[in-house]
Amino acid sequence: MLCGTCGPSRRESLSGSYLLTCHFPFLSRCQDPRMLLSCIDFRYITDVLTEEEAYEILQKGQVGKKEREEQMLMHGYPAYTTSCAWLGYSDDMLQQLCTEALKSGWTRFKVKVGADLQDDIRRCRLIRDIIGPEKTLMMDANQRWDVPEAVEWMSKLAEFKPLWIEEPTSPDDILGHATISKALAPLGIGVATGEQCHNRVIFKQLLQAKALQFLQIDSCRLGSVNENLSVLLMAKKFGVPVCPHAGGVGLCELVQHLIIFDFISVSASLTNRMCEYVDHLHEHFKYPVIIKNASYMPPKEAGYSTEMKEESVKKHQYPDGEVWKKFLAAQGN
C-alpha cells in the first residue's frame, strides 16, 4: 500500500498508474499536438512551461518533420560509447577498445574519472592521444566529489578538452551543480546530469538554476513516457540539449524511441546531441537496438523494444533459474 503522505505525483509515479505505452512510430507520426499534450501532467511546472507554450513547441516541430524522419531512417541518431574506458581497465585494454571503436566509426567517447587524479590524468592523456584532438571526449565521475573538489579536479583535467563532466557531485544537489557549472564554464566544460532524476520537478529546478548544460533523461528512472515528454519539452524551452543515459540492460532499447522523437518533433536539432550506447546484454532482448555507423537506427517493430527472450528470463529467474542455481551452489560450497 502506498503511503498517503507521498503526495499525488509521487503516488502516480511509484505505481505507474498513468504509464503511456508508446513508441517511436506513434510518437513521431502523431499529427495532433493536443493528443500528445493530453498525456502530460503540467502540475508543478507551469511556472516554466505552460500547456500553450508546449503546444507552440510541438506546432513548430511540424515544420520539416517529414525530412527529419527520413534523415533518421537513413542515418540514425548519433551515439557515443561508454564501453571503452571503464575504471579498472588496463592501459592495454583501453588502447585496444578505443582503437577498435575508431575502426568501427565511433567519434564520441566517454571515460570514467574520479578515483585518483593522477591516474585520471594519465588515462585521459592516453585516450586523447589514441582518439586524436578532433574526436569528442566526455567524462563521468558518478557522483564522486564534493562541490569544491569537483571544480578543482576538473580544472586539472581541462587540458584534455572534455565536452562535459557527468554527475560531478550528488545528483540531489541542484545548487551544487549550478556552482560547478558556473565555475567550469570559462574552461569550456559543461555539466551533464539527470540519470538519477526521478521526476519533472527536479529537472525543472536544474534548468531554472542553470545547473546543467546537457540533460540526461533515463527512460526507467522517470515514471513513464509521459514524464519524459514533459522534460523534453522543458529542455527545448530552455535550449538545453538532451543526451540520454542508456547504460545497457534494456535502457538503450527504451530510450531510442524518446530521443528520436525529440529530434523529429521537439528539438529539431542534432547540435551537441548524442545518445549513450553500452554494448552488453542486448542479446537478451527480442528486439535489440541496431547501431550502424555509430548511430541508433530507428526501430520499426511495434512496442517499446523491451520484451526479453523467454529463454533468458527462464535462465535468470530466482531461485530456480540456471544462473541462480549455479550461483547459489557456488555460495554453498
Secondary structure, DSSP 8 states (H G I E B T S, - for coil): ---GGG-HHHHHHHHTTT-----HHHHHH---HHHHHTT---TTTTTT--HHHHHHHHHHTTTTHHHHHHHHHHH-EEEEE-TT--TT--HHHHHHHHHHHHHTT--EEEEE--S-HHHHHHHHHHHHHHH-TTSEEEEE-TT---HHHHHHHHHHHGGG--SEEE--S-TT-HHHHHHHHHHHGGGT-EEEE-TT--SHHHHHHHHHTT--SEE---TTTSSSHHHHHHHHHHHHHHT--B-----STTHHHHHHHHHHHIIIIII---TT--EEE--SSGGGBSS--EEETTEEE---SSS-S--B-HHHHHHH-TTTSHHHHHHHHHHH-
